[in-house]
Amino acid sequence: MRVHAGLKHLAVLLIVAPAGLFAACTETTPTPTAATPFSVAVVPHPDTKAEPGNCDFYNYYHDESKNSIGAGKCTTDCDCDGMRSCKSGGCQGEARAQVECNNPARHWNEVWNTQGAGKCASDCDCDGRRTCLAGACQGVAR
């Protein structure tokens, strides 16, 4: 009797468990639809690891001379350094104009700070609406 129960348990482990795992895998695989015909991997920008289109910050450093379409040429704002904008296929404006650190118009991405996200050495390491207190950016974030 005891051997029969052991064999029955082994059969469950060898047959039923793998079938259940296979079914679980096939159920979690996304099915393409008309709205999402395929999955798109979000590739961060090579200079700052920013999400695509998220680059209008004073601390966004980009070497425009390395653009594939030519130095100073662009297709998006992310092809331009700092706060420069892409207009008519060319980077325009001043990359990092002198703006007081506590100016609300100053856009600084705290995630890119060398000390870590939200960490700071001075007000200049915080977004324009925030100040540095005890090594951390304080105040309302954008």
N, C-alpha and C positions, 0 to 999 in steps of 0.2 A: 504494500500500500504506500509506504513512504517513498519508494522509488518512483511510483507512478505519479505522485504529487510533485516530486522534483522534476520529472520530465515535462509535466504539464507547465510548470513555472518556467522552465527553460524554453519551451516552445513559445510561450507568451513573450519572453524577452527577445527571442530571435525573429519572430514573425510580426507580432502586433506592434511592438515598440518602434521598430524602424518604419513601419507603414504609417504610424501616427506622426513620426517626425517628418516623413516625406510629405504628408498631407499638410502639416503645419507650414512647411517651407513653401509649398505651392500656394497656400492661402495668403501668405504675407507678401508675395511677389506682386508689385503693382502692375495693374493692367493698363496699357496705353488707352487713352480716350481721345476724342476729338479735341477736347480742351487741353489735354496734356499728352501729345502724341509720343513724347519721349521725355526722360528725365534730363534736366540740365544741371550739370555740376557748376556751382558758383566758384569761379577762379579768382582768388584775391589778386590785387594789383602787386606786381613784383617789387615795387619800391617801398610801399608802406604796409602791405598786406591788407589794404582797405578793400571793402566790398566794391564791386564795379559801380561807378557813378558816385561814390562817396569820397570825394577828394578836394572839395573846396574849403581847405583849412590852411592857415598860415604855416603850420608845420608839415605840410604835404610837400615832400622833396621829390622832384622828378627831373632827371637829366633829359631835357628836351632834345639834346643833340643825338640821343639814341632812338628817337622816334623812327619807326619803320618807313614813314613817308617823307622823312627829312627833318632837319633841325628846325625847331620852331613851328613846324607844320602839325596840324592836329585834326582829329575827327571828333573828339570829346574833350571836356574840361580836364579829364584825367591825363591827357597827353601834355598838359601844361603844368608848369611848376607853381606851387603855392596857390595864391588867390588869382592867378591869371586865368582868363577865360578863352575858350575856343570860339572864334568868330570868323566866319568866311574862310575856314580852313587854316587859320593862323592863330598862334597864341598871342593874346593882347592883354595889356595891363601890367601892373607891377606885382611881382610874385609875393614879396613880403614887405609891403609898405610899412613905414614906421607908424605903429598904432599903439597907444598906451595899453599896457597889459590888462587893465581893468575896464577898458572900453567895451561896452556890451556888443559893439559891432565886430569885435575881434573873435574870430572862430578858431578855436584850438581843440584838436582832438586829443583828449587826455589819455586815451587808450594807447597812443603811440609814445607816451613818455618813457624815458629810459628807466625811471624809478618804478614804473608799473602804472596800471590804470588808476586814475584818481589820486596818485601820489605826486608830491611836488617838493621843490626846493624854494620856489618863490611864486608870486602871483602869476608870473609869466608862464608857468607850467600848467595853469588852469584856464579853462574857457573864459572868455571875457566877462561873463556874469558871475564868476566864482573867484574866491580868494584862497590863498594857501594859509592854513593854520595847522601847526604841529605836524607838518609833513603830509597833509591830506587836503585835497581841494574841498572847500566848503561852500555851501549856497545851492541855489536852484540850478540844476543842469538843464541844458536845452532839451 
